[in-house]
Amino acid sequence: MNGNESLLSGGWGRVAHNKRYIIWFYVLNLVLACLGAASFSNQAHDFLDHSLLSERLVHGFDVGVLIEMFARPEFGPTLAARVAGLHFALLFFFATALFLPGVLQGYAATYRLPREDFFRARGRNLWRFIRLMIVAGIVMGAVAAALFGLHGVLERKAAESTNELLLPEVRFAGLAVIFLVMTALRIWFDLAQTDVVLSNQRAVRRSIGKGFRHTWRNLGRLLGSYVVTTIVAAIVLVAGLWAWMKFVPPASVGGAIFVSQLTLLLLLIPRFWQRGVAVSYYLQNMVEPIAVQPFTPAPVAPPVVTESAPAPVIPGTPPETQGA
């Protein structure tokens, strides 16, 4: 990857070269969603199979019928269905912490990451990711509660004003500020997770501090990239809802399933795109350079030239005298 490329293009390139991760997470999400909804589905079947309300749900979705169904005492309590859905939601949370380190490792690799390296990264960073997610949940929950509380106070003050346009303006501006602040917090912990995996950092607090410093230093660049991917996700969602209402007949269960699942699959792309942006930023700005000691050749001693003594002159053998 080019070190001077933009975060959006760099992140998109990593997503495009690792499309299999999106398919895996989609299948995982679909399986857990089906298992989580099975309890409610069985309860609804037991009631609707013996009720005339089912006739009003065959040819389309009716909110009034759904509310009336919940109000019927023979439908029974929905506590069991809610508990089952909550359990599978927690299971998806655990699965995300389990598989996401391998995804980040694959995004950072310049080659197709082998299966052994994927699972090695997954097992090495599981407990680190769980700790990071707990810290992120506490921080983001506290900040969100404070922001929504302040937003409610401002709305009440605006409602008391004689300016009729003040309330919608305050409401819109407040929600926009909350969105930007929560996105900045998301960037912070995305960078911390990326640092934990790619630098093999055992001390999670160091990655949290490092992620915060880089988020603050490059907030405009990172926030702009995340906002663009969020806008893409919003466009995909609106397009999916429009296609559902425009092209899917009310009685077409298969068409509704196809459009809804295709929309959910496409909505995963901006989510993984943001992870690719975080990895691209990490490789460009957060990788600590390796100190290289300059090579100094050892001094070479000059060759010592010694004057050799002249070779001794060996006298020749005197010729033999004739007649001796």
Backbone bond lengths (Angstrom), bond angles and torsions (degrees), N, CA, C in turn:
res aa  C-N    CA-C-N  psi(-1)  N-CA   C-N-CA  omega(-1)  CA-C   N-CA-C  phi
1 M - - - 1.445 - - 1.524 110.54 -
2 N 1.300 116.59 143.48 1.451 122.16 179.66 1.509 109.76 -74.18
3 G 1.325 117.71 130.57 1.449 121.39 -179.00 1.505 113.27 -68.59
4 N 1.347 118.83 -19.38 1.454 122.17 -179.37 1.520 113.46 -97.05
5 E 1.334 119.23 5.44 1.449 121.20 -177.67 1.529 109.89 -73.55
6 S 1.326 116.19 158.47 1.455 120.47 178.30 1.522 110.14 -72.00
7 L 1.321 114.71 160.27 1.456 118.39 -179.28 1.524 111.51 -66.16
8 L 1.328 116.99 -36.73 1.463 119.72 -179.85 1.523 111.54 -65.37
9 S 1.328 116.85 -47.03 1.464 119.09 -179.54 1.524 111.11 -68.59
10 G 1.331 116.82 -38.57 1.459 118.72 177.51 1.514 112.34 -64.64
11 G 1.340 116.49 -43.62 1.460 119.32 177.87 1.516 112.53 -64.96
12 W 1.338 116.18 -39.96 1.464 119.12 178.91 1.527 111.41 -65.12
13 G 1.319 117.15 -38.24 1.458 119.58 178.28 1.521 111.79 -61.96
14 R 1.317 117.37 -38.17 1.458 120.10 179.33 1.531 111.36 -69.89
15 V 1.330 116.36 -36.83 1.461 119.43 176.60 1.529 110.82 -66.53
16 A 1.327 115.97 -42.52 1.465 119.91 -177.81 1.525 111.88 -65.24
17 H 1.329 117.88 -31.63 1.457 120.75 -179.64 1.530 112.88 -84.66
18 N 1.326 116.78 -6.73 1.470 120.37 -178.97 1.525 109.87 -134.70
19 K 1.319 115.78 52.95 1.479 119.89 -177.12 1.523 112.17 -66.66
20 R 1.305 117.77 -21.58 1.460 119.78 -176.70 1.529 111.80 -64.25
21 Y 1.335 118.05 -28.69 1.462 119.72 179.74 1.523 111.30 -63.86
22 I 1.324 117.12 -36.87 1.464 120.61 179.00 1.533 109.86 -65.43
23 I 1.319 116.73 -42.30 1.473 120.25 179.28 1.521 110.22 -63.53
24 W 1.324 116.69 -43.23 1.471 119.58 -179.82 1.521 111.28 -60.73
25 F 1.325 117.46 -46.18 1.452 120.17 -178.54 1.531 111.04 -68.57
26 Y 1.314 117.30 -33.55 1.466 119.31 176.95 1.527 110.59 -63.77
27 V 1.330 116.57 -45.95 1.470 120.23 179.34 1.523 109.86 -63.17
28 L 1.329 117.61 -42.84 1.461 120.75 178.47 1.527 111.06 -60.94
29 N 1.330 115.83 -44.89 1.462 120.21 179.83 1.528 111.17 -63.67
30 L 1.327 116.36 -41.55 1.462 120.62 -179.07 1.523 111.40 -65.44
31 V 1.324 117.49 -43.76 1.465 120.78 -178.83 1.527 110.77 -64.18
32 L 1.332 116.47 -46.15 1.466 119.25 -179.19 1.528 111.36 -67.30
33 A 1.342 117.19 -35.57 1.464 119.96 177.92 1.530 110.87 -65.70
34 C 1.321 117.11 -41.67 1.475 120.15 178.22 1.523 111.23 -64.19
35 L 1.319 117.04 -41.01 1.460 119.98 178.42 1.524 111.33 -68.11
36 G 1.340 116.18 -38.49 1.459 119.06 179.45 1.514 113.34 -68.53
37 A 1.337 116.49 -31.84 1.473 120.37 -179.62 1.522 113.02 -89.32
38 A 1.320 117.90 -3.58 1.470 120.19 -176.24 1.526 111.58 -63.92
39 S 1.328 117.02 -39.44 1.462 119.67 -178.84 1.526 111.41 -64.12
40 F 1.342 116.81 -45.50 1.467 119.79 177.57 1.526 110.97 -66.14
41 S 1.328 117.65 -37.82 1.455 120.94 179.47 1.521 111.29 -62.10
42 N 1.329 116.37 -42.94 1.471 119.13 178.78 1.525 111.18 -65.20
43 Q 1.329 116.31 -39.48 1.461 119.97 179.40 1.527 111.14 -65.76
44 A 1.347 116.34 -41.22 1.465 119.68 178.74 1.522 111.20 -67.21
45 H 1.333 117.37 -37.97 1.465 120.31 177.99 1.529 110.90 -62.68
46 D 1.321 116.80 -43.20 1.459 119.74 -178.52 1.524 111.64 -62.12
47 F 1.327 116.38 -30.93 1.469 119.42 -179.89 1.523 111.89 -86.81
48 L 1.329 117.88 -47.38 1.467 120.71 -173.31 1.525 112.69 -72.87
49 D 1.323 116.88 -24.61 1.469 118.41 178.35 1.521 112.69 -65.69
50 H 1.340 117.09 -16.57 1.464 120.51 -179.12 1.526 110.86 -126.24
51 S 1.327 116.57 28.72 1.459 120.28 -178.21 1.523 109.80 -136.15
52 L 1.339 115.66 146.92 1.458 120.87 176.93 1.529 112.21 -75.15
53 L 1.329 116.42 -10.46 1.470 118.50 177.48 1.518 111.60 -63.77
54 S 1.316 117.42 -25.60 1.458 119.95 -179.18 1.518 111.55 -63.25
55 E 1.344 117.25 -28.97 1.463 119.77 179.09 1.522 111.50 -63.82
56 R 1.311 116.56 -30.52 1.466 120.86 -178.96 1.521 112.71 -85.13
57 L 1.333 116.78 -5.07 1.462 120.72 176.82 1.520 113.13 -108.16
58 V 1.327 117.17 -7.97 1.463 120.30 -177.94 1.519 111.09 -70.56
59 H 1.299 117.97 -40.32 1.458 122.37 -173.60 1.529 112.97 -100.57
60 G 1.286 117.21 20.76 1.458 119.92 176.99 1.516 110.96 152.87
61 F 1.339 115.59 173.26 1.455 121.45 -179.01 1.518 108.94 -97.89
62 D 1.312 115.68 128.67 1.462 122.36 -178.65 1.521 107.83 -124.65
63 V 1.342 116.69 115.34 1.460 120.88 -178.59 1.520 110.58 -65.27
64 G 1.337 116.98 -39.57 1.459 119.88 179.67 1.516 112.43 -60.58
65 V 1.319 116.52 -40.55 1.471 120.46 178.12 1.518 110.32 -65.28
66 L 1.319 116.72 -39.62 1.462 120.11 179.98 1.528 110.80 -63.92
67 I 1.337 116.94 -44.06 1.463 120.12 178.84 1.526 110.50 -64.58
68 E 1.336 116.85 -41.31 1.470 120.52 178.31 1.522 111.13 -63.88
69 M 1.311 117.56 -36.11 1.463 121.02 178.80 1.527 110.81 -64.47
70 F 1.343 116.25 -42.20 1.459 119.65 179.13 1.536 111.32 -66.05
71 A 1.339 116.40 -31.09 1.467 120.26 -176.78 1.522 112.31 -77.65
72 R 1.315 118.76 -18.51 1.464 120.66 -178.89 1.534 110.61 -68.33
73 P 1.316 118.71 130.75 1.482 119.74 179.22 1.523 112.67 -65.01
74 E 1.344 117.02 -29.26 1.468 118.27 179.81 1.528 113.14 -71.80
75 F 1.334 116.35 -15.47 1.475 118.03 176.14 1.521 110.75 -68.79
76 G 1.331 116.10 -31.38 1.455 119.88 176.84 1.517 112.61 88.04
77 P 1.329 116.93 169.64 1.472 120.85 179.80 1.522 111.08 -71.12
78 T 1.316 114.52 148.54 1.474 120.56 179.89 1.523 112.02 -100.83
79 L 1.329 116.61 14.52 1.459 119.48 -177.46 1.522 111.93 -61.85
80 A 1.334 116.55 -42.72 1.466 119.87 -178.52 1.526 110.95 -62.64
81 A 1.339 115.93 -40.98 1.466 118.99 179.55 1.526 110.86 -66.79
82 R 1.342 117.40 -38.81 1.460 119.80 179.26 1.518 111.44 -67.33
83 V 1.318 116.92 -39.97 1.469 120.09 179.42 1.524 110.61 -64.97
84 A 1.336 116.83 -41.19 1.467 119.60 178.26 1.527 110.89 -63.22
85 G 1.333 116.55 -43.10 1.462 119.13 177.44 1.515 112.33 -62.86
86 L 1.344 117.52 -38.55 1.458 120.97 178.11 1.522 111.27 -64.79
87 H 1.322 116.87 -40.62 1.465 120.20 179.77 1.532 111.20 -62.63
88 F 1.308 116.85 -43.73 1.468 118.95 -179.62 1.527 111.32 -72.91
89 A 1.335 117.75 -26.96 1.469 119.37 172.85 1.528 110.53 -66.02
90 L 1.325 117.40 -41.29 1.465 120.67 175.56 1.525 111.03 -65.59
91 L 1.330 115.98 -35.37 1.458 119.24 177.25 1.526 111.02 -65.01
92 F 1.340 117.01 -38.45 1.464 119.80 176.53 1.530 110.87 -66.51
93 F 1.321 117.26 -36.11 1.464 121.57 174.64 1.524 110.28 -59.86
94 F 1.325 117.17 -45.14 1.460 121.21 178.59 1.524 110.66 -65.97
95 A 1.339 117.72 -40.89 1.464 120.90 179.83 1.527 111.14 -64.81
96 T 1.339 117.11 -35.57 1.458 119.59 176.86 1.517 110.90 -63.95
97 A 1.338 116.41 -44.56 1.458 119.83 177.12 1.524 111.67 -64.34
98 L 1.319 116.44 -26.22 1.463 120.49 -177.75 1.521 112.30 -79.52
99 F 1.334 117.15 -41.37 1.465 120.34 -172.06 1.534 113.72 -97.55
100 L 1.327 118.58 -24.90 1.452 120.20 -173.65 1.532 113.66 -63.09
101 P 1.343 120.77 -36.22 1.472 118.37 176.40 1.525 113.15 -57.83
102 G 1.324 117.72 -38.51 1.455 119.70 176.82 1.515 112.36 -65.63
103 V 1.344 116.58 -35.35 1.461 120.30 177.38 1.524 110.55 -64.31
104 L 1.337 117.38 -45.46 1.462 120.60 179.19 1.530 111.06 -63.16
105 Q 1.321 116.01 -39.06 1.470 119.14 177.42 1.519 110.72 -64.76
106 G 1.329 117.28 -39.10 1.464 120.38 177.84 1.512 112.12 -67.61
107 Y 1.334 118.93 -36.36 1.460 121.84 177.71 1.529 111.56 -66.23
108 A 1.322 116.89 -33.47 1.457 119.65 -178.59 1.519 113.05 -80.37
109 A 1.334 117.29 -19.37 1.462 120.74 -177.52 1.522 110.42 -75.40
110 T 1.320 115.38 147.34 1.465 121.12 176.79 1.526 111.72 -92.17
111 Y 1.316 116.62 7.72 1.464 122.45 -179.73 1.526 107.61 -140.43
112 R 1.299 116.21 170.86 1.478 119.78 177.15 1.519 108.65 -69.25
113 L 1.317 115.30 115.85 1.458 120.30 -174.37 1.527 110.19 -65.32
114 P 1.332 117.55 126.09 1.472 119.14 178.34 1.526 111.13 -64.91
115 R 1.309 114.81 157.35 1.453 120.07 -178.24 1.526 111.13 -62.27
116 E 1.332 117.45 -35.98 1.456 120.43 -179.35 1.525 111.07 -64.02
117 D 1.333 117.41 -42.84 1.465 120.44 178.91 1.523 111.69 -67.53
118 F 1.337 116.87 -35.41 1.461 120.42 178.06 1.524 110.65 -61.42
119 F 1.323 116.84 -49.85 1.459 119.91 -178.71 1.527 111.64 -71.48
120 R 1.326 117.75 -28.15 1.467 119.69 176.64 1.528 110.57 -66.95
121 A 1.329 116.15 -44.21 1.466 119.78 176.92 1.521 110.89 -64.94
122 R 1.303 116.85 -35.50 1.462 120.90 180.00 1.522 111.38 -64.69
123 G 1.329 116.76 -47.07 1.460 119.51 -178.57 1.514 113.13 -71.95
124 R 1.327 117.80 -34.58 1.456 120.95 -177.62 1.524 112.58 -67.76
125 N 1.340 117.42 -30.84 1.462 120.71 -171.81 1.525 113.63 -109.64
126 L 1.324 119.45 9.76 1.461 120.53 -175.83 1.527 111.36 -61.66
127 W 1.321 117.91 -54.77 1.462 120.21 -177.44 1.526 111.10 -66.48
128 R 1.311 117.71 -33.89 1.466 119.59 176.94 1.527 110.90 -63.85
129 F 1.313 116.80 -41.91 1.458 120.46 -179.77 1.523 111.31 -67.29
130 I 1.313 117.46 -38.39 1.459 119.71 178.19 1.526 110.23 -62.70
131 R 1.335 116.88 -42.92 1.469 119.54 177.48 1.517 111.09 -63.23
132 L 1.326 117.34 -41.57 1.458 120.46 178.78 1.520 111.61 -63.22
133 M 1.328 117.03 -42.24 1.456 120.25 -179.77 1.524 111.67 -66.50
134 I 1.320 117.57 -35.48 1.462 120.11 177.19 1.525 110.30 -65.55
135 V 1.336 116.89 -46.24 1.466 120.32 178.38 1.520 110.32 -62.25
136 A 1.349 117.11 -43.18 1.463 120.51 179.71 1.523 110.89 -62.91
137 G 1.335 117.43 -40.69 1.460 120.18 178.57 1.523 111.96 -62.95
138 I 1.333 117.15 -41.17 1.462 120.23 179.46 1.526 110.87 -65.81
139 V 1.344 116.48 -48.54 1.464 120.25 -177.33 1.531 111.01 -65.12
140 M 1.323 116.68 -49.21 1.464 119.77 -176.84 1.533 111.26 -68.47
141 G 1.323 117.49 -34.98 1.451 119.26 177.04 1.517 112.28 -65.59
142 A 1.351 116.69 -43.07 1.463 120.04 179.43 1.523 111.09 -65.66
143 V 1.333 117.11 -43.43 1.462 120.10 -179.76 1.528 110.78 -66.09
144 A 1.336 117.19 -42.32 1.464 120.00 179.59 1.525 111.30 -63.35
145 A 1.340 116.97 -41.35 1.461 119.65 178.48 1.527 111.26 -62.34
146 A 1.340 116.82 -42.59 1.464 120.22 179.26 1.528 111.19 -65.25
147 L 1.323 116.85 -42.79 1.463 120.03 -177.99 1.529 111.60 -67.44
148 F 1.321 117.39 -43.21 1.469 119.16 179.65 1.534 111.06 -69.17
149 G 1.341 116.53 -32.90 1.455 118.17 175.20 1.515 111.98 -64.62
150 L 1.350 116.48 -44.70 1.463 120.16 176.62 1.521 111.54 -64.23
151 H 1.335 116.05 -37.39 1.459 120.45 178.60 1.530 111.06 -63.36
152 G 1.330 116.93 -39.27 1.453 119.65 177.49 1.522 112.74 -65.01
153 V 1.341 115.79 -39.35 1.462 119.25 177.69 1.529 110.92 -63.48
154 L 1.330 116.36 -43.77 1.465 119.49 179.52 1.523 111.81 -64.90
155 E 1.330 117.22 -36.34 1.461 119.86 177.59 1.526 111.52 -65.07
156 R 1.326 116.94 -40.37 1.465 119.15 178.67 1.525 111.25 -66.11
157 K 1.326 116.37 -38.71 1.461 119.15 177.21 1.530 110.93 -66.13
158 A 1.341 116.00 -39.04 1.468 119.06 179.68 1.521 111.22 -68.69
159 A 1.331 117.21 -33.44 1.465 119.95 179.03 1.523 112.07 -66.61
160 E 1.330 116.84 -26.28 1.461 120.54 178.48 1.518 112.61 -79.55
161 S 1.324 117.07 -11.02 1.462 120.15 -178.45 1.522 110.60 -77.81
162 T 1.331 114.68 156.48 1.470 120.03 177.62 1.527 112.31 -80.91
163 N 1.321 116.99 -11.18 1.461 121.72 178.60 1.529 108.66 -80.37
164 E 1.321 117.08 114.51 1.458 120.54 -177.00 1.523 112.58 -70.62
165 L 1.327 117.66 -24.66 1.464 120.47 -178.69 1.520 112.28 -85.75
166 L 1.321 117.62 -9.44 1.460 119.42 -175.38 1.525 112.06 -68.28
167 L 1.329 117.10 -40.22 1.467 119.80 -177.61 1.521 112.41 -63.24
168 P 1.348 121.25 -51.15 1.475 118.40 177.74 1.519 113.29 -63.58
169 E 1.334 117.47 -33.16 1.465 119.53 178.24 1.527 111.22 -66.90
170 V 1.328 116.40 -44.04 1.464 120.24 178.24 1.523 110.46 -64.65
171 R 1.332 116.09 -40.74 1.468 119.81 179.77 1.524 111.29 -62.79
172 F 1.329 116.86 -46.38 1.460 120.12 -178.72 1.530 110.92 -66.76
173 A 1.342 116.72 -45.50 1.467 119.89 -179.28 1.524 111.10 -64.02
174 G 1.326 116.47 -40.00 1.465 119.05 179.30 1.513 112.55 -64.48
175 L 1.333 117.48 -43.28 1.463 120.29 178.36 1.516 111.51 -65.52
176 A 1.340 117.36 -35.89 1.463 120.40 177.80 1.530 110.81 -65.12
177 V 1.342 116.74 -42.02 1.468 120.21 178.77 1.528 110.46 -65.22
178 I 1.333 116.68 -42.38 1.468 119.84 178.43 1.523 110.55 -61.34
179 F 1.325 117.05 -42.32 1.467 120.64 178.91 1.529 110.86 -60.83
180 L 1.329 117.77 -44.59 1.460 120.67 -177.96 1.529 111.35 -67.63
181 V 1.323 116.32 -41.11 1.471 118.95 179.91 1.522 110.72 -65.43
182 M 1.321 117.59 -44.40 1.463 120.20 -179.81 1.521 111.30 -67.53
183 T 1.336 117.15 -32.98 1.464 119.52 175.02 1.518 111.11 -66.18
184 A 1.330 117.09 -39.39 1.468 120.30 177.30 1.528 110.62 -62.93
185 L 1.322 116.91 -40.25 1.462 119.34 176.30 1.525 111.45 -64.81
186 R 1.321 116.30 -38.03 1.476 120.11 176.89 1.528 110.10 -62.11
187 I 1.318 117.60 -42.85 1.470 120.80 178.00 1.515 110.39 -60.95
188 W 1.319 116.48 -43.53 1.459 121.47 -179.31 1.527 110.93 -54.48
189 F 1.315 116.95 -51.46 1.462 119.47 -175.53 1.531 111.87 -79.37
190 D 1.316 118.93 -23.45 1.467 119.92 171.55 1.523 110.62 -64.74
191 L 1.321 116.69 -42.94 1.467 120.08 177.53 1.528 110.84 -66.59
192 A 1.328 117.29 -37.25 1.460 119.97 177.74 1.529 110.66 -64.35
193 Q 1.327 117.78 -42.64 1.464 120.43 177.58 1.522 111.34 -64.18
194 T 1.315 116.46 -40.33 1.465 119.84 178.64 1.514 111.10 -63.54
195 D 1.339 117.14 -40.85 1.461 120.42 179.45 1.516 111.38 -67.18
196 V 1.325 117.73 -37.66 1.457 120.76 179.13 1.523 110.56 -60.57
197 V 1.331 116.56 -41.90 1.467 120.33 -175.98 1.522 111.45 -77.03
198 L 1.312 116.62 -51.74 1.469 119.84 -169.92 1.521 113.10 -78.23
199 S 1.324 118.00 -25.54 1.470 119.48 176.18 1.518 112.09 -99.91
200 N 1.340 116.85 1.44 1.466 121.90 -178.89 1.530 110.24 53.20
201 Q 1.335 114.83 48.69 1.459 121.51 -175.75 1.523 109.76 -86.94
202 R 1.328 115.89 118.00 1.457 119.85 179.50 1.530 111.79 -80.88
203 A 1.318 117.21 -33.77 1.468 120.85 179.72 1.524 108.59 -81.66
204 V 1.324 115.85 101.31 1.455 120.34 -175.85 1.525 111.17 -62.99
205 R 1.332 117.18 -33.84 1.472 120.08 -177.93 1.524 111.42 -62.19
206 R 1.329 117.51 -31.59 1.466 119.73 178.19 1.525 110.55 -68.34
207 S 1.307 117.37 -41.47 1.464 120.26 177.49 1.521 111.24 -65.94
208 I 1.344 117.24 -36.01 1.463 120.03 176.94 1.523 110.40 -63.72
209 G 1.331 116.78 -45.35 1.459 119.75 177.85 1.515 113.00 -64.75
210 K 1.310 116.38 -40.72 1.465 120.36 179.01 1.516 111.18 -65.69
211 G 1.329 116.76 -41.95 1.463 119.99 177.65 1.517 112.18 -63.66
212 F 1.332 117.28 -38.11 1.462 120.22 178.53 1.519 111.43 -65.29
213 R 1.332 117.33 -43.39 1.476 120.31 -179.31 1.517 111.04 -62.70
214 H 1.311 117.89 -44.52 1.465 119.75 -178.21 1.526 111.19 -71.92
215 T 1.321 117.49 -33.74 1.471 118.96 176.29 1.521 110.71 -63.60
216 W 1.311 116.92 -41.74 1.465 120.84 -179.39 1.525 111.46 -68.86
217 R 1.341 117.05 -39.10 1.465 119.79 -177.76 1.521 112.01 -69.77
218 N 1.312 118.01 -36.59 1.463 121.89 -174.83 1.529 110.53 -121.57
219 L 1.329 116.27 41.93 1.457 120.31 -174.44 1.522 111.82 -63.28
220 G 1.339 117.63 -42.27 1.463 119.61 -177.66 1.512 112.50 -63.04
221 R 1.322 116.76 -44.98 1.461 120.91 -178.79 1.525 111.77 -66.07
222 L 1.327 116.43 -46.40 1.459 119.96 -179.07 1.523 111.56 -69.56
223 L 1.325 116.84 -43.04 1.453 120.14 -178.70 1.527 111.31 -64.82
224 G 1.338 116.62 -38.63 1.458 119.12 177.27 1.511 112.39 -62.09
225 S 1.339 117.16 -40.84 1.467 120.27 178.84 1.517 111.30 -64.99
226 Y 1.321 117.46 -42.90 1.461 120.33 -179.55 1.521 111.54 -68.50
227 V 1.320 117.30 -36.97 1.465 119.93 178.94 1.529 110.45 -65.32
228 V 1.331 117.05 -39.59 1.468 119.93 178.70 1.522 110.44 -62.06
229 T 1.325 117.61 -45.32 1.464 119.80 179.35 1.530 111.07 -65.51
230 T 1.331 117.59 -33.46 1.464 120.39 176.77 1.520 110.83 -67.22
231 I 1.327 117.18 -39.36 1.468 120.52 176.61 1.528 110.47 -63.13
232 V 1.328 116.72 -39.72 1.469 119.96 176.52 1.527 110.30 -61.42
233 A 1.329 116.89 -41.65 1.464 119.89 177.96 1.529 111.16 -63.28
234 A 1.329 117.09 -39.85 1.467 120.25 178.20 1.531 111.30 -64.60
235 I 1.325 116.43 -39.61 1.468 119.80 178.01 1.528 110.65 -63.98
236 V 1.338 116.79 -42.17 1.468 120.31 178.49 1.526 110.40 -62.07
237 L 1.334 117.07 -42.59 1.459 120.69 -179.48 1.533 111.20 -64.27
238 V 1.323 116.82 -46.27 1.463 119.88 179.89 1.527 110.64 -64.39
239 A 1.331 117.18 -40.85 1.463 120.17 178.56 1.526 111.30 -64.12
240 G 1.327 117.06 -39.20 1.461 119.67 178.30 1.511 112.56 -65.36
241 L 1.345 116.88 -42.45 1.462 119.77 177.60 1.526 111.53 -65.68
242 W 1.339 116.29 -38.62 1.465 119.72 178.77 1.524 111.26 -64.95
243 A 1.333 116.58 -43.20 1.465 120.06 178.68 1.530 110.96 -64.33
244 W 1.315 116.36 -36.62 1.464 120.07 178.56 1.532 110.23 -63.29
245 M 1.327 116.49 -48.15 1.468 119.54 -177.67 1.524 112.41 -72.92
246 K 1.347 117.48 -28.42 1.455 120.88 -174.25 1.523 112.70 -86.30
247 F 1.324 116.91 -41.56 1.468 120.08 -169.17 1.520 114.25 -112.68
248 V 1.320 119.16 -12.33 1.462 120.40 -176.58 1.523 109.05 -101.29
249 P 1.320 119.06 117.13 1.472 120.81 176.98 1.526 110.24 -65.61
250 P 1.319 117.30 152.63 1.473 119.39 -178.69 1.526 113.60 -58.89
251 A 1.337 117.49 -31.85 1.464 120.54 -177.15 1.526 112.96 -88.38
252 S 1.324 118.09 -1.27 1.468 121.08 -176.71 1.525 109.77 -89.74
253 V 1.316 115.61 93.72 1.464 119.74 178.92 1.526 110.62 -69.38
254 G 1.338 116.45 -41.12 1.458 119.74 179.84 1.513 112.41 -63.30
255 G 1.334 117.78 -41.55 1.455 120.73 178.08 1.513 112.00 -64.54
256 A 1.337 116.71 -39.61 1.465 120.06 178.52 1.525 111.06 -64.50
257 I 1.327 116.32 -41.13 1.470 119.50 178.81 1.523 110.64 -64.86
258 F 1.341 116.68 -43.01 1.460 119.89 -178.59 1.523 111.64 -63.05
259 V 1.333 117.68 -48.11 1.467 120.54 -177.72 1.523 110.80 -66.67
260 S 1.323 117.15 -41.74 1.463 119.54 -178.17 1.528 111.47 -66.61
261 Q 1.329 117.18 -42.33 1.459 119.54 -179.26 1.531 111.95 -70.84
262 L 1.338 116.25 -35.33 1.460 118.70 175.35 1.522 110.77 -64.22
263 T 1.328 116.54 -39.65 1.461 120.42 177.93 1.528 111.09 -63.96
264 L 1.330 116.58 -43.35 1.458 119.72 178.84 1.524 111.82 -64.56
265 L 1.327 117.19 -37.31 1.459 120.68 177.21 1.523 111.02 -64.24
266 L 1.331 116.55 -44.28 1.465 119.83 179.82 1.522 111.94 -68.65
267 L 1.332 117.59 -28.34 1.459 120.20 178.41 1.523 112.38 -69.44
268 L 1.323 117.28 -19.21 1.459 119.69 176.35 1.527 112.05 -72.40
269 I 1.330 117.07 -24.59 1.468 119.88 -176.75 1.525 111.69 -63.01
270 P 1.354 120.57 -50.42 1.469 118.37 177.25 1.519 113.32 -60.59
271 R 1.313 117.59 -33.22 1.463 120.26 178.30 1.522 111.08 -63.83
272 F 1.319 117.29 -46.27 1.461 119.99 178.67 1.531 110.59 -73.36
273 W 1.315 117.31 -27.60 1.461 120.96 175.61 1.531 110.01 -60.76
274 Q 1.310 117.11 -40.31 1.459 120.11 177.89 1.522 110.96 -63.76
275 R 1.312 116.75 -37.92 1.470 119.11 176.03 1.527 110.82 -64.82
276 G 1.335 116.10 -39.01 1.454 119.05 176.24 1.516 112.18 -63.97
277 V 1.339 117.33 -36.39 1.473 121.21 176.09 1.521 110.13 -62.68
278 A 1.324 116.99 -43.08 1.465 120.49 179.51 1.532 111.36 -62.92
279 V 1.327 117.05 -41.36 1.467 120.03 179.05 1.526 110.23 -67.21
280 S 1.325 118.16 -41.56 1.460 121.05 178.42 1.520 110.98 -61.80
281 Y 1.331 116.72 -42.62 1.466 118.92 178.31 1.523 110.63 -64.71
282 Y 1.323 116.81 -40.72 1.464 119.66 -179.91 1.523 111.30 -60.51
283 L 1.324 116.83 -46.71 1.460 120.13 -177.70 1.526 111.75 -68.02
284 Q 1.322 118.13 -27.30 1.452 120.97 -179.60 1.524 113.16 -84.59
285 N 1.338 117.68 -32.20 1.458 119.57 -168.37 1.523 115.49 -129.14
286 M 1.322 118.48 -19.69 1.458 119.47 -172.38 1.514 114.15 -108.96
287 V 1.301 118.02 -6.36 1.461 120.45 178.42 1.517 108.33 -75.31
288 E 1.313 116.55 122.22 1.458 120.51 -179.97 1.521 109.41 -75.72
289 P 1.333 116.83 127.85 1.468 118.80 -179.40 1.521 111.23 -67.44
290 I 1.285 114.63 144.98 1.464 120.91 178.43 1.520 108.98 -83.41
291 A 1.320 114.94 124.59 1.470 119.31 -179.78 1.522 109.95 -69.48
292 V 1.298 115.55 122.86 1.468 121.56 -179.40 1.515 108.18 -110.69
293 Q 1.305 115.54 120.20 1.446 119.87 178.19 1.528 109.89 -73.42
294 P 1.335 116.53 131.28 1.465 118.11 178.66 1.516 111.29 -63.01
295 F 1.286 115.58 139.89 1.460 120.92 -178.38 1.519 109.45 -83.41
296 T 1.307 115.06 120.51 1.459 121.27 177.64 1.515 107.86 -114.45
297 P 1.314 117.75 113.18 1.469 118.17 -178.79 1.526 111.01 -66.75
298 A 1.304 114.74 144.22 1.467 120.02 178.93 1.520 109.34 -67.85
299 P 1.351 116.20 142.12 1.480 118.57 179.47 1.519 111.15 -64.10
300 V 1.272 113.64 136.98 1.465 120.36 -179.03 1.524 107.97 -101.64
301 A 1.313 114.71 123.44 1.470 119.15 -179.88 1.522 109.57 -70.48
302 P 1.334 116.56 138.03 1.472 118.43 178.32 1.528 110.46 -65.25
303 P 1.270 116.18 146.47 1.481 118.22 -179.72 1.528 110.60 -65.95
304 V 1.308 114.86 138.55 1.471 121.61 179.26 1.524 108.77 -89.69
305 V 1.316 114.61 120.00 1.464 120.30 179.75 1.521 108.32 -101.60
306 T 1.286 117.28 118.63 1.479 122.05 179.10 1.523 108.73 -108.60
307 E 1.323 113.90 141.53 1.484 118.86 178.25 1.511 108.44 -79.85
308 S 1.279 115.28 119.93 1.472 119.49 179.92 1.533 110.43 -81.45
309 A 1.316 114.66 145.23 1.472 119.43 178.88 1.525 109.58 -69.16
310 P 1.309 115.69 147.19 1.470 117.93 179.95 1.518 111.31 -64.48
311 A 1.276 114.37 142.29 1.469 119.06 -178.55 1.528 109.43 -64.15
312 P 1.286 116.77 139.35 1.494 119.01 179.32 1.524 111.26 -65.85
313 V 1.316 112.50 145.05 1.474 118.95 179.44 1.509 108.30 -89.29
314 I 1.301 115.03 120.18 1.469 119.98 -179.67 1.520 107.08 -94.89
315 P 1.295 116.02 121.95 1.484 117.17 -178.91 1.511 110.71 -68.39
316 G 1.266 115.32 144.46 1.464 120.54 179.80 1.520 111.43 -70.05
317 T 1.273 116.36 159.22 1.483 121.25 178.58 1.523 108.50 -73.63
318 P 1.316 117.16 126.68 1.476 118.25 -179.46 1.510 111.04 -65.26
319 P 1.279 117.24 142.18 1.484 119.58 -179.58 1.523 110.64 -65.69
320 E 1.275 114.46 146.24 1.474 118.99 179.57 1.538 110.10 -71.43
321 T 1.306 113.35 139.45 1.481 119.76 179.76 1.516 108.75 -78.18
322 Q 1.344 114.04 135.02 1.452 117.32 -179.66 1.526 110.27 -72.49
323 G 1.246 111.88 139.57 1.462 119.83 176.40 1.494 112.63 82.22
324 A 1.315 118.16 5.60 1.435 118.97 179.57 1.502 109.56 -72.61
